[in-house]
Amino acid sequence: MIKLSKCHVGDEELQSIQQVLAAAYLGMGKQVFDFEAEIKAYLGTEKEVICVNSGTAALHLALACLDIGLGDEVIIPTLTFAACFQAVTAVGAKPIACDVREDTLSIDLASANKLLSPKTKAIMPVHYASHVESIETIYDFANAHQLRVIEDAAHAFGSYYKQSLVGCQGDVVCFSFDGIKNITCGEGGAILTSDTKLIERLRDARLLAVEKDYLKRKAGQRSWEFDIVHQGFRYHMSDIMAAIGRSQLRKIEEFRKKRKEIVACYLSELANLPELSFLSLNYEDIMPHIFVVRIANNKRDALRAYLNQHDIEVGIHYKPNHLLSRHKTIYRLETAEKAYEQILTLPLHVGLTQDEQNKVIAKVKEFFHA
Ligand SMILES: Cc1ncc(COP(=O)(O)O)c(C=O)c1O
């Protein structure tokens, strides 16, 4: 089976894990703090980096520490991973599904605008397929309506937006380092912000909100006499996860090159198929996490079955959240609903060989008799 996505780990990660095991400290310690400093240096940002144990935890923690909760609403593009919607309901707030743009499948601000209410407290743009959609316009919109912005950048670690790496700018930016992301920690995530009050809350809240505990852990100590004021969670990153992440970060430029080469090959080889189209993404700037195409004339499911039959795994990113029982809306989101019938994600990962990609391309062309 040609895998849709896969992690790319090797001896470096193994050695890093062995070092952590040898040090016999597996919790949140030096590896995590070093990883945070290395992410900060890699991105070239003044923002603080707070590492947690998943991208979902990052979103949930950000919402909780911004005191978004019962009675509040958060606008989210419906075409995203379930994590966004579940993070919002986890704090007791209501996710408000909005539509996506036809060209990029990122948030449609015209739709968001129609869904604003006095209860709207935040907006959660998703950098779908690693592409950042006109972020200035999103911040203008948020500022005009006094909303916090929580960027879901789970797909976009390593992507550029106007010469700076994603995470350097913005209000609150959340990354995921799960098993198949641009870099992985096994599972993991990070929150970036320069809001000093929020930074303190996040640092404590990821470990049960034990006040200033992270400072103790940084010094290799534990807190015995402490206070807790806010709700906290058991969301801290462990040294094992951080050790894997540090090894991956050292290889990010190699990963970027490979991911971009695969996408460039798809873009040139599949360019002239009348019933297959690409998203209008900024392919030069992105470090692509997924490669999504659109298939016209109701042929997506037949192509999907054909590729599966030939041992090629494909995906659908995503079923719109407003079609799920938990988040069902009484209104339609037509662009996302149409996209959901047409989108197909083709294999993309650092270990994909040229032969494997050639087979994917050949089978797609064969399906279209091209
Ligand atoms: C768009 C998006 N948001 C959030 C997440 C959640 O990240 P994690 O899997 O690390 O919890 C993911 C993970 O796939 C994602 O793709």
The ligand as an ORCA input file, in Angstrom:
! r2SCAN-3c Opt
* xyz 0 1
  C      -6.289     21.443     11.101
  C      -5.916     20.696     12.354
  N      -6.167     21.268     13.536
  C      -5.853     20.656     14.696
  C      -5.269     19.419     14.704
  C      -5.027     18.759     16.021
  O      -3.705     18.410     16.230
  P      -3.344     17.086     17.086
  O      -3.598     15.903     16.211
  O      -1.882     17.273     17.360
  O      -4.160     17.090     18.293
  C      -4.976     18.787     13.495
  C      -4.367     17.447     13.467
  O      -4.468     16.705     12.536
  C      -5.313     19.436     12.282
  O      -5.073     18.868     11.103
*
